[in-house]
Amino acid sequence: MPSTSVKVAETLPTELAEVRRVQSDIKDALQANGFGERDMFHIELAMEEALVNAMKHGNQLDTDKAVQLHYTVTPEQFDVRIEDEGGGFNPDDVPDPTVPENLERACGRGLYMIRCFMTEVRYIGKGNVVAMTKKKSPPDEE
């Protein structure tokens, strides 16, 4: 069977409409590599959160700034690296949305979802780069 692996590197303008296009491209690559619906849903949500965070919080919706996107899809896993031009942040400083005093606060929910849905999440350098991996679930867990 021929390899269906996909490797993409692109510069995205800071335009929220780009998020949907990227999600569609990634979904096509995931399907071609045999990912199940649950894994695709998890990746789609994590990517939406990470890209919107990069554009909104990192680049402050400044259309003169861009987001660097690098991803690889193989039959075994999805890897992505997203880098914005912002000043970065410390993810440990974001309040835990699951503790009682933060349940009604809006901040931190996206980062929490990303951590729950992806196999591995790393913030690099000053915090303006996120690298994520999602290993394909076994068919019996789909």
KEMI-62325 format. One line per 8 residues: number of its first residue (from 1); for each residue x, y, z of N, C-alpha, C, O. Coordinates in nm, 3 decimals, decimal comma. Each point is the difference from the previous one (the first is absolute). Layout:
<lobas>
NUM	X/Y/Z/X/Y/Z/X/Y/Z/X/Y/Z ~ ...
</lobas>
This chain:
<lobas>
1	0,085/-0,119/0,000/-0,085/0,119/0,000/0,089/0,124/0,000/0,091/0,010/0,082 ~ -0,116/0,085/-0,172/0,085/0,120/-0,006/-0,017/0,087/0,124/-0,104/0,000/0,064 ~ 0,210/0,072/-0,032/-0,003/0,090/0,115/-0,099/0,113/-0,024/-0,004/0,058/-0,109 ~ -0,076/-0,026/0,210/-0,095/0,111/-0,008/0,043/0,114/0,090/-0,076/0,094/0,024 ~ 0,198/-0,101/0,026/0,049/0,103/0,091/-0,005/0,137/-0,066/0,019/0,014/-0,121 ~ -0,046/0,087/0,203/-0,011/0,137/-0,047/0,089/0,086/0,088/-0,002/-0,012/0,123 ~ 0,080/0,100/-0,186/0,084/0,094/0,075/-0,024/0,138/-0,058/0,016/0,022/-0,120 ~ -0,055/0,074/0,207/-0,036/0,134/-0,044/0,073/0,103/0,085/0,009/-0,015/0,122
9	0,041/0,118/-0,187/0,055/0,117/0,068/-0,057/0,121/-0,072/0,016/0,014/-0,121 ~ -0,083/0,073/0,195/-0,057/0,118/-0,063/-0,006/0,117/0,097/-0,001/-0,017/0,122 ~ -0,003/0,134/-0,180/-0,015/0,123/0,076/-0,145/0,045/-0,015/-0,048/0,021/-0,112 ~ -0,019/-0,007/0,225/-0,141/0,041/-0,002/-0,011/0,147/0,034/0,066/0,048/0,093 ~ -0,148/0,025/-0,166/-0,029/0,137/0,042/-0,082/-0,004/0,128/-0,069/-0,098/0,027 ~ 0,076/0,202/0,051/-0,080/0,006/0,123/-0,142/0,039/-0,040/-0,043/0,114/0,013 ~ -0,029/-0,214/-0,062/-0,139/0,012/-0,040/-0,072/-0,125/0,049/0,035/-0,111/-0,039 ~ -0,135/0,129/0,124/-0,068/-0,114/0,061/-0,062/-0,093/-0,103/-0,017/-0,119/0,028
17	-0,019/0,170/-0,146/-0,057/-0,085/-0,105/0,098/-0,109/-0,044/-0,042/-0,104/-0,050 ~ 0,171/0,127/0,069/0,102/-0,100/-0,037/-0,012/-0,127/0,083/0,039/-0,108/-0,044 ~ -0,092/0,121/0,165/-0,010/-0,116/0,090/-0,086/-0,108/-0,065/0,039/-0,117/0,003 ~ -0,152/0,152/-0,059/-0,090/-0,099/-0,063/0,066/-0,068/-0,119/-0,013/-0,121/-0,018 ~ 0,084/0,198/-0,063/0,068/-0,058/-0,115/0,104/-0,102/0,044/0,009/-0,109/-0,055 ~ 0,070/0,148/0,155/0,104/-0,091/0,051/-0,064/-0,126/0,057/0,049/-0,111/-0,024 ~ -0,157/0,127/0,099/-0,068/-0,117/0,058/-0,047/-0,094/-0,110/0,011/-0,122/0,014 ~ -0,063/0,176/-0,122/-0,047/-0,082/-0,111/0,115/-0,076/-0,064/-0,012/-0,119/-0,029
25	0,124/0,186/0,006/0,118/-0,065/-0,058/0,051/-0,113/0,091/0,034/-0,109/-0,047 ~ -0,031/0,136/0,177/0,049/-0,100/0,095/-0,096/-0,119/0,006/0,044/-0,115/0,005 ~ -0,173/0,143/-0,006/-0,099/-0,110/0,003/0,018/-0,091/-0,120/-0,006/-0,122/0,013 ~ 0,027/0,179/-0,131/0,023/-0,081/-0,120/0,122/-0,089/0,018/-0,003/-0,118/-0,036 ~ 0,111/0,174/0,090/0,123/-0,078/0,022/-0,021/-0,109/0,105/0,052/-0,111/-0,015 ~ -0,127/0,142/0,119/-0,028/-0,099/0,104/-0,083/-0,116/-0,056/0,028/-0,116/0,029 ~ -0,129/0,148/-0,109/-0,083/-0,105/-0,060/0,084/-0,088/-0,091/-0,014/-0,122/0,001 ~ 0,101/0,184/-0,080/0,086/-0,076/-0,091/0,094/-0,094/0,075/0,048/-0,099/-0,056
33	-0,021/0,131/0,181/0,089/-0,082/0,082/-0,075/-0,089/0,099/0,060/-0,056/0,091 ~ -0,191/0,043/-0,109/-0,078/-0,096/0,076/-0,036/0,040/0,142/-0,030/-0,088/0,082 ~ 0,034/0,217/-0,049/-0,040/0,043/0,133/-0,152/-0,012/0,013/-0,073/0,023/-0,096 ~ 0,027/-0,059/0,215/-0,142/-0,014/0,026/-0,065/0,133/0,035/0,068/0,101/0,021 ~ -0,200/-0,102/-0,016/-0,078/0,121/0,026/0,036/0,065/0,133/0,011/0,123/0,009 ~ 0,007/-0,203/0,094/0,030/0,056/0,133/0,135/0,073/0,000/0,010/0,111/0,051 ~ 0,092/-0,175/-0,107/0,132/0,064/-0,008/-0,008/0,128/-0,083/0,059/0,102/0,036 ~ -0,131/-0,107/-0,147/-0,012/0,119/-0,086/-0,071/0,113/0,074/0,038/0,116/-0,013
41	-0,140/-0,149/0,090/-0,071/0,101/0,079/0,094/0,063/0,103/0,001/0,122/0,015 ~ 0,076/-0,203/0,054/0,094/0,050/0,100/0,105/0,092/-0,063/0,030/0,106/0,054 ~ 0,024/-0,148/-0,167/0,100/0,082/-0,068/-0,061/0,130/-0,050/0,062/0,106/0,011 ~ -0,183/-0,113/-0,066/-0,066/0,120/-0,051/-0,020/0,103/0,111/0,028/0,119/-0,019 ~ -0,076/-0,163/0,134/-0,022/0,093/0,111/0,132/0,057/0,053/0,010/0,120/0,026 ~ 0,089/-0,206/-0,010/0,130/0,046/0,050/0,063/0,100/-0,098/0,057/0,100/0,043 ~ -0,067/-0,128/-0,172/0,056/0,091/-0,100/-0,073/0,133/-0,001/0,062/0,106/-0,011 ~ -0,194/-0,111/0,022/-0,075/0,126/0,003/0,043/0,085/0,118/0,026/0,120/-0,015
49	-0,018/-0,180/0,132/0,041/0,074/0,119/0,141/0,056/-0,015/0,024/0,117/0,029 ~ 0,069/-0,200/-0,075/0,140/0,044/-0,010/0,018/0,109/-0,105/0,073/0,096/0,024 ~ -0,137/-0,110/-0,138/0,014/0,102/-0,105/-0,069/0,131/0,038/0,055/0,108/-0,022 ~ -0,173/-0,117/0,079/-0,070/0,122/0,043/0,080/0,068/0,111/0,013/0,123/0,000 ~ 0,042/-0,201/0,093/0,083/0,059/0,105/0,121/0,072/-0,060/0,035/0,110/0,043 ~ 0,030/-0,173/-0,142/0,118/0,061/-0,063/-0,036/0,133/-0,067/0,073/0,098/0,012 ~ -0,186/-0,096/-0,080/-0,041/0,121/-0,072/-0,055/0,108/0,094/0,034/0,118/-0,011 ~ -0,118/-0,162/0,104/-0,069/0,096/0,088/0,089/0,047/0,114/0,016/0,120/0,022
57	0,041/-0,214/0,052/0,079/0,037/0,118/0,146/0,028/-0,035/0,060/0,094/0,051 ~ -0,003/-0,177/-0,139/0,140/0,019/-0,038/0,019/0,121/-0,090/0,075/0,092/0,034 ~ -0,143/-0,092/-0,147/0,017/0,108/-0,098/-0,096/0,116/0,022/0,003/0,097/-0,075 ~ -0,088/-0,106/0,175/-0,094/0,109/0,032/-0,084/0,039/-0,121/-0,037/0,117/-0,015 ~ 0,005/-0,215/-0,073/-0,077/0,022/-0,123/0,063/0,105/-0,092/-0,068/0,061/-0,081 ~ 0,199/-0,041/0,096/0,075/0,095/-0,083/0,025/-0,065/-0,136/0,077/-0,096/-0,010 ~ -0,142/0,148/-0,095/0,012/-0,060/-0,133/0,138/0,019/-0,063/0,027/-0,056/-0,106 ~ 0,059/0,133/0,170/0,138/0,011/-0,047/0,087/-0,114/0,052/0,115/-0,014/-0,040
65	-0,171/-0,066/0,130/0,073/-0,114/0,057/-0,054/-0,129/-0,060/-0,111/-0,004/-0,053 ~ 0,192/-0,101/0,062/-0,037/-0,128/-0,058/0,016/-0,112/0,102/0,058/0,019/0,107 ~ -0,110/-0,134/-0,142/0,014/-0,122/0,080/0,069/-0,104/-0,087/-0,041/-0,025/-0,113 ~ 0,146/-0,034/0,167/0,072/-0,107/-0,070/-0,063/-0,133/0,041/-0,015/-0,029/0,119 ~ -0,021/-0,050/-0,217/-0,065/-0,129/0,024/0,079/-0,109/-0,070/0,029/0,009/-0,119 ~ 0,007/-0,112/0,195/0,069/-0,117/-0,053/-0,073/-0,122/0,054/-0,015/-0,014/0,122 ~ -0,030/-0,073/-0,210/-0,061/-0,123/0,049/0,034/-0,118/-0,088/0,028/0,014/-0,120 ~ -0,032/-0,130/0,183/0,025/-0,126/-0,067/-0,109/-0,098/0,042/-0,032/-0,012/0,118
73	-0,024/-0,056/-0,216/-0,097/-0,106/0,026/0,058/-0,128/-0,058/0,036/-0,006/-0,117 ~ -0,027/-0,096/0,202/0,043/-0,132/-0,044/-0,111/-0,099/0,039/-0,093/0,037/0,071 ~ 0,103/-0,160/-0,117/-0,101/-0,098/0,043/0,000/-0,026/0,151/-0,094/-0,060/0,052 ~ 0,198/0,104/0,018/0,009/-0,024/0,145/-0,038/0,121/0,085/-0,054/-0,016/0,110 ~ 0,083/0,138/-0,159/-0,021/0,117/0,086/-0,007/0,130/-0,078/0,035/0,007/-0,118 ~ -0,081/0,097/0,190/-0,006/0,136/-0,050/0,092/0,084/0,087/-0,011/-0,003/0,122 ~ 0,101/0,079/-0,184/0,091/0,090/0,072/-0,018/0,140/-0,057/-0,013/0,017/-0,121 ~ 0,012/0,083/0,208/-0,015/0,137/-0,045/0,083/0,093/0,086/0,022/-0,023/0,119
81	0,024/0,130/-0,182/0,072/0,107/0,069/-0,060/0,131/-0,049/-0,007/0,025/-0,121 ~ -0,037/0,059/0,214/-0,062/0,128/-0,032/0,081/0,109/0,071/0,023/-0,008/0,121 ~ 0,019/0,110/-0,197/0,079/0,108/0,057/-0,060/0,135/-0,039/-0,020/0,028/-0,118 ~ -0,008/0,055/0,219/-0,049/0,134/-0,028/0,111/0,101/0,023/0,110/-0,036/0,042 ~ -0,138/0,163/-0,069/0,101/0,106/0,015/-0,018/0,078/0,129/0,056/0,109/0,015 ~ -0,133/-0,163/0,077/-0,026/0,070/0,126/0,112/-0,017/0,100/0,101/-0,065/-0,026 ~ -0,122/0,126/0,142/0,099/-0,002/0,106/0,006/-0,129/0,079/0,089/-0,018/0,083 ~ -0,183/-0,072/-0,108/-0,002/-0,128/0,071/-0,071/0,008/0,133/-0,049/0,106/0,040
89	0,043/-0,219/0,028/-0,064/-0,009/0,131/0,050/-0,125/0,070/0,060/-0,088/-0,062 ~ -0,087/0,081/0,190/0,034/-0,118/0,078/-0,130/-0,077/0,024/-0,086/0,047/0,075 ~ 0,069/-0,164/-0,136/-0,124/-0,074/0,017/-0,029/-0,038/0,145/-0,115/-0,023/0,036 ~ 0,219/0,016/0,046/-0,020/-0,032/0,142/-0,068/0,114/0,075/-0,053/-0,020/0,110 ~ 0,054/0,141/-0,169/-0,066/0,115/0,063/-0,148/0,008/-0,031/-0,072/0,081/0,059 ~ 0,024/-0,164/-0,151/-0,141/0,001/-0,038/-0,078/-0,079/0,105/0,035/-0,115/0,029 ~ -0,140/0,175/0,028/-0,075/-0,070/0,106/-0,062/-0,131/-0,049/-0,045/-0,010/-0,114 ~ 0,044/-0,089/0,201/-0,061/-0,130/-0,028/-0,152/0,018/-0,001/-0,058/0,032/0,104
97	-0,008/-0,053/-0,220/-0,145/0,023/-0,006/-0,083/-0,107/0,070/-0,122/0,013/0,008 ~ 0,187/-0,117/0,043/-0,076/-0,108/0,064/-0,011/0,015/0,152/-0,074/-0,074/0,064 ~ 0,148/0,168/-0,006/-0,011/0,019/0,145/-0,121/0,088/0,029/-0,033/0,089/-0,079 ~ -0,034/-0,113/0,191/-0,127/0,068/0,028/0,002/0,152/-0,016/-0,095/0,057/-0,053 ~ 0,201/0,009/0,098/0,001/0,147/-0,008/0,014/0,053/-0,143/-0,022/0,119/-0,024 ~ 0,057/-0,206/-0,071/0,017/0,043/-0,138/-0,108/-0,052/-0,095/0,006/0,025/-0,121 ~ -0,103/-0,099/0,173/-0,100/-0,062/-0,086/-0,077/0,100/-0,086/-0,041/-0,034/-0,111 ~ 0,020/0,154/0,159/-0,078/0,099/-0,074/0,088/0,101/-0,074/-0,051/0,094/-0,061
105	0,183/-0,112/0,067/0,092/0,088/-0,074/0,020/-0,054/-0,140/0,003/-0,121/-0,021 ~ 0,011/0,210/-0,075/0,014/-0,042/-0,140/0,142/-0,043/-0,035/0,018/-0,081/-0,091 ~ 0,083/0,131/0,160/0,138/-0,029/-0,042/0,043/-0,141/0,039/-0,041/-0,054/0,103 ~ 0,124/-0,003/-0,188/0,061/-0,130/0,028/-0,073/-0,119/-0,059/0,056/-0,109/-0,005 ~ -0,178/0,127/-0,039/-0,076/-0,114/-0,052/0,060/-0,057/-0,128/0,005/-0,122/-0,017 ~ 0,039/0,208/-0,073/0,059/-0,046/-0,125/0,127/-0,080/0,022/0,019/-0,106/-0,060 ~ 0,068/0,157/0,148/0,123/-0,074/0,030/-0,031/-0,134/0,065/0,067/-0,100/-0,027 ~ -0,168/0,098/0,112/-0,042/-0,125/0,065/-0,047/-0,101/-0,104/0,037/-0,117/0,005
113	-0,120/0,163/-0,100/-0,048/-0,090/-0,106/0,116/-0,054/-0,083/0,005/-0,119/-0,031 ~ 0,087/0,207/-0,004/0,116/-0,045/-0,078/0,074/-0,110/0,075/0,034/-0,103/-0,059 ~ -0,009/0,123/0,186/0,073/-0,101/0,080/-0,077/-0,132/0,008/0,060/-0,107/-0,001 ~ -0,193/0,116/0,010/-0,082/-0,121/0,011/-0,007/-0,077/-0,132/0,001/-0,123/0,000 ~ -0,007/0,194/-0,112/-0,023/-0,063/-0,128/0,126/-0,049/-0,070/-0,007/-0,091/-0,082 ~ 0,121/0,151/0,112/0,123/-0,038/-0,070/0,082/-0,095/0,088/-0,010/0,003/0,123 ~ 0,091/-0,086/-0,186/0,085/-0,094/0,072/0,113/0,072/0,072/0,036/-0,036/0,113 ~ 0,019/0,138/-0,178/0,111/0,076/0,059/-0,013/0,146/-0,042/-0,032/0,030/-0,115
121	0,058/0,061/0,209/-0,003/0,144/-0,026/0,122/0,063/0,066/0,026/-0,024/0,118 ~ 0,050/0,104/-0,195/0,118/0,067/0,055/-0,003/0,146/-0,044/-0,027/0,031/-0,116 ~ 0,057/0,057/0,209/0,018/0,141/-0,033/0,150/0,024/-0,001/0,071/-0,040/0,093 ~ -0,023/0,106/-0,196/0,143/0,011/-0,023/0,045/0,146/0,014/-0,073/0,093/-0,034 ~ 0,194/-0,077/0,085/0,059/0,134/0,012/-0,081/0,090/0,089/-0,035/-0,037/0,113 ~ 0,005/0,155/-0,163/-0,072/0,099/0,079/-0,150/-0,026/0,005/-0,075/0,078/0,059 ~ 0,030/-0,187/-0,120/-0,141/-0,036/0,005/-0,079/0,043/-0,122/-0,123/-0,007/0,001 ~ 0,190/0,050/-0,106/-0,073/0,036/-0,122/0,004/-0,112/-0,104/-0,039/0,018/-0,115
129	0,087/-0,134/0,158/0,003/-0,119/-0,086/-0,064/-0,115/0,077/0,035/-0,027/0,115 ~ -0,129/-0,039/-0,180/-0,059/-0,120/0,059/0,024/-0,115/-0,097/-0,021/0,013/-0,121 ~ 0,065/-0,125/0,174/0,020/-0,123/-0,077/-0,092/-0,105/0,059/-0,002/-0,022/0,122 ~ -0,073/-0,044/-0,208/-0,098/-0,098/0,048/0,010/-0,127/-0,083/0,034/0,003/-0,119 ~ -0,066/-0,114/0,183/-0,004/-0,130/-0,066/-0,129/-0,070/0,040/-0,044/0,008/0,115 ~ -0,016/-0,076/-0,212/-0,114/-0,087/0,028/0,031/-0,133/-0,066/0,008/-0,011/-0,122 ~ 0,010/-0,092/0,206/0,022/-0,134/-0,053/-0,136/-0,059/-0,037/-0,099/0,018/0,071 ~ 0,096/-0,089/-0,182/-0,125/-0,061/-0,045/-0,048/-0,102/0,103/0,079/-0,082/0,047
137	-0,206/0,087/-0,014/-0,059/-0,095/0,093/-0,015/-0,136/-0,067/-0,023/-0,008/-0,121 ~ 0,037/-0,099/0,199/-0,026/-0,133/-0,057/-0,146/-0,009/-0,045/-0,086/0,066/0,059 ~ 0,057/-0,146/-0,161/-0,136/-0,008/-0,052/-0,106/-0,034/0,105/-0,113/0,046/-0,009 ~ 0,148/-0,127/0,108/-0,097/-0,037/0,103/-0,031/0,113/0,097/-0,096/-0,009/0,076 ~ 0,175/0,116/-0,076/-0,024/0,115/0,086/-0,071/0,112/-0,075/-0,037/0,101/0,060 ~ 0,018/-0,117/-0,188/-0,062/0,102/-0,083/-0,145/-0,008/0,024/-0,076/0,076/-0,059
</lobas>
